[in-house]
Amino acid sequence: MKLVAVLSVLALVVLIDAKREPKFAPYIDVTVAKDFKLVDLKNKYGVKAFSLAFALGGTAGCKPMWGGQVNIDDPDIINNIKSFRAAGGDVIVSTGGAVGPYLEQSCHSANDLMNAYKRVLSVTGSSHLDIDIESTVPSDVMNQALASLQKQMPSLTVSFTLMVQGDDYGVTDSLGVQVLKNAAKHGVNVDIVNPMTMEFGTNKKSWGDAVIAAAESTHRQMKQVWPQKSDAELYSMLGVTPMLGKNFNGKIFTQAHARQLVAWAKQKKIGHLSFWSINRDRGCAGQPVGPSCSSIAEQDHEFTKIFVGFDH
């Protein structure tokens, strides 16, 4: 019996370590990226994981659909995912985002929302759910659903991707800190807090410095939610997601900033690194900000080549 107990504890430790292994997982808008073969990006650039954006509520309400319009089991999308996973890749399912309608807004009970989450995870084979909050959501319902789902799926990784208010402040209060406190209240095991280090105010001359400062401010906010955790533990829960190239606020995240961020992330041993988005990781200097390129001069997937150094 003692041997069984020891082995069980060791297995749990291995499971926890596996969940928290640092990971680079760029976002990919699957609804406009059918020409992007995930396995090809893995083979050519070494990308081990992708964050699939976005599973939303569709016209039928509490029914997950890609972008709110494409069936969640769309063969082109799912076969792309399956080929990538068969080659050893991993996928994260992201809900929410800038547009909606959110699953979290379309599903009106915790049980319905939990089942919607389960549906997306089952279809994609994912064990990581990322909640990208850029609009008001019913936090109690959402976090009750997540807590219940984690009881059914103990290996489930949960991340919250949150808007940044300022580099000296961190994530917003109502759609950030309060969401995390509500998650803690409901017993959700939050693995990653992922600030969207884009479109925020700063007085810093270097946007690279501002991105890192916003991440450090988020780390300080996390101490308010989990005061029992050490700085190192909180860094291991921290993610960072900048927007490549030109942002809508006129700031530009350059290749030099990417190298600066990766070096800082490795030095601090943070848990997660991403960017928005793999679709935009190609050059189009002088063009307006859009979904298909970075609006700066770059080689195709130049940022990807830099960011993969984080988990290699």
ZILINHU-V768132 format. One record per residue. N is the residue number from 1. RES is the residue in one small letter. PSI is psi in whole degrees, -180 to 180 (* if undefined). OMEGA is omega in whole degrees, 0 to 359 (none if undefined). NEAR is the number of other ideal C-beta (glycine too) atoms within 12 Angstrom. Layout:
BEGIN
n->{N N}
res->{RES RES}
psi->{PSI PSI}
omega->{OMEGA OMEGA}
near->{NEAR NEAR}
END
This chain:
BEGIN
n->{1 2 3 4 5 6 7 8 9 10 11 12 13 14 15 16 17 18 19 20 21 22 23 24 25 26 27 28 29 30 31 32 33 34 35 36 37 38 39 40 41 42 43 44 45 46 47 48 49 50 51 52 53 54 55 56 57 58 59 60 61 62 63 64 65 66 67 68 69 70 71 72 73 74 75 76 77 78 79 80 81 82 83 84 85 86 87 88 89 90 91 92 93 94 95 96 97 98 99 100 101 102 103 104 105 106 107 108 109 110 111 112 113 114 115 116 117 118 119 120 121 122 123 124 125 126 127 128 129 130 131 132 133 134 135 136 137 138 139 140 141 142 143 144 145 146 147 148 149 150 151 152 153 154 155 156 157 158 159 160 161 162 163 164 165 166 167 168 169 170 171 172 173 174 175 176 177 178 179 180 181 182 183 184 185 186 187 188 189 190 191 192 193 194 195 196 197 198 199 200 201 202 203 204 205 206 207 208 209 210 211 212 213 214 215 216 217 218 219 220 221 222 223 224 225 226 227 228 229 230 231 232 233 234 235 236 237 238 239 240 241 242 243 244 245 246 247 248 249 250 251 252 253 254 255 256 257 258 259 260 261 262 263 264 265 266 267 268 269 270 271 272 273 274 275 276 277 278 279 280 281 282 283 284 285 286 287 288 289 290 291 292 293 294 295 296 297 298 299 300 301 302 303 304 305 306 307 308 309 310 311 312}
res->{m k l v a v l s v l a l v v l i d a k r e p k f a p y i d v t v a k d f k l v d l k n k y g v k a f s l a f a l g g t a g c k p m w g g q v n i d d p d i i n n i k s f r a a g g d v i v s t g g a v g p y l e q s c h s a n d l m n a y k r v l s v t g s s h l d i d i e s t v p s d v m n q a l a s l q k q m p s l t v s f t l m v q g d d y g v t d s l g v q v l k n a a k h g v n v d i v n p m t m e f g t n k k s w g d a v i a a a e s t h r q m k q v w p q k s d a e l y s m l g v t p m l g k n f n g k i f t q a h a r q l v a w a k q k k i g h l s f w s i n r d r g c a g q p v g p s c s s i a e q d h e f t k i f v g f d h}
psi->{-41 -40 -41 -43 -43 -44 -36 -42 -44 -40 -39 -41 -44 -42 -46 -44 -40 -38 -34 12 129 140 136 123 87 150 144 127 101 -20 -20 17 31 -18 -10 110 112 -41 -32 -39 -35 -48 -36 -38 -11 19 122 -19 153 148 115 118 138 143 115 171 135 -163 -22 11 -120 61 111 134 147 121 14 5 -30 134 140 -24 27 124 -41 -45 -48 -39 -35 -45 -45 -42 -41 -46 -36 -26 8 6 164 150 146 134 124 131 165 -133 -165 -18 -57 -174 135 145 -40 -20 -25 -25 120 0 155 -37 -43 -42 -42 -43 -34 -43 -46 -39 -47 -44 -40 -46 -37 -15 19 153 24 120 124 124 109 109 110 15 159 132 155 94 -40 -48 -46 -48 -28 -42 -44 -42 -43 -40 -39 -29 -36 -30 80 -24 3 129 134 128 150 125 121 149 144 134 -41 158 -23 0 -46 -149 160 159 -58 -37 14 -83 -44 -33 -43 -41 -38 -39 -44 -40 -38 3 21 132 99 118 -38 133 116 91 136 98 70 154 38 167 147 153 0 144 -33 123 -30 -43 -39 -41 -46 -39 -40 -39 -42 -38 -38 -40 -42 -38 -37 -29 -29 -33 -40 71 -18 -13 147 166 -42 -41 -41 -37 -37 -16 -5 135 169 133 97 169 126 144 -138 130 164 -24 7 -14 151 122 110 175 -37 -40 -37 -45 -38 -44 -44 -42 -45 -44 -40 -38 -39 -11 50 167 -16 141 138 -178 161 114 171 -29 -30 0 60 153 148 64 133 -7 154 158 129 -180 -7 -1 170 -7 16 173 127 158 155 128 32 -39 -39 -43 -33 -48 -29 -18 -14 -43 26 *}
omega->{180 179 179 180 180 179 179 179 179 178 179 179 178 180 181 180 180 180 190 177 181 188 168 183 181 176 173 177 188 182 180 187 182 177 178 176 186 182 177 177 176 184 185 187 178 179 184 185 175 172 186 184 344 172 186 170 183 180 179 178 186 179 185 177 176 181 181 186 186 181 183 179 178 187 181 181 184 178 175 179 182 179 179 181 178 179 178 179 180 179 174 176 180 174 177 181 188 191 185 4 181 167 183 176 184 180 192 174 180 181 179 180 178 180 176 175 181 180 181 181 180 183 183 184 184 173 179 180 181 180 181 188 176 179 181 178 175 189 181 180 182 184 171 178 180 179 179 181 179 175 178 182 185 181 182 172 178 175 173 177 196 181 178 178 180 184 178 183 185 181 181 182 188 181 181 185 182 176 180 178 178 177 179 179 183 176 177 174 181 182 185 169 193 178 173 185 182 171 179 182 178 172 183 179 181 177 175 176 181 179 180 178 178 177 179 177 177 177 178 178 180 178 177 184 182 184 181 183 178 177 180 178 180 175 180 176 187 170 174 180 174 173 184 174 185 174 181 179 177 178 182 175 188 176 177 177 178 179 178 181 180 179 178 182 179 180 180 181 177 189 190 176 181 168 173 352 178 178 185 187 173 189 171 186 177 180 177 178 182 186 190 178 190 181 174 176 176 171 178 177 178 178 178 180 179 186 181 176 181 185 175 none}
near->{7 8 9 10 11 12 13 14 14 14 16 16 14 15 19 19 15 18 30 29 24 33 37 43 48 48 47 41 33 43 31 23 31 21 17 37 26 40 24 20 34 32 16 16 30 24 43 31 41 43 47 50 43 45 53 41 37 29 15 18 21 31 27 44 33 38 32 29 24 27 24 37 22 24 14 21 37 27 20 32 39 22 23 33 25 16 22 16 33 31 44 46 45 50 51 42 38 26 21 26 28 37 47 44 29 31 35 21 20 26 19 27 40 33 22 40 45 30 29 46 35 23 28 39 22 38 31 42 47 46 48 43 42 33 28 18 37 24 32 23 29 41 35 28 38 45 31 26 36 30 17 19 24 17 25 33 41 45 46 51 46 47 35 43 26 26 33 20 25 34 42 30 20 20 30 39 33 25 41 42 26 29 36 27 18 26 17 36 28 43 37 43 49 48 50 44 47 42 31 36 21 28 13 19 11 20 36 30 24 36 42 34 32 45 43 31 33 46 36 26 35 40 24 23 31 27 15 11 20 15 19 15 23 32 31 30 39 47 51 53 47 49 42 46 41 30 31 18 18 17 33 29 45 30 29 21 34 42 21 27 42 34 20 29 38 22 13 28 24 40 38 44 45 51 48 40 43 43 34 40 41 27 24 22 17 13 18 15 26 20 30 24 29 40 29 31 19 28 18 22 32 28 43 41 25 34 46 30 22 38 25 18}
END
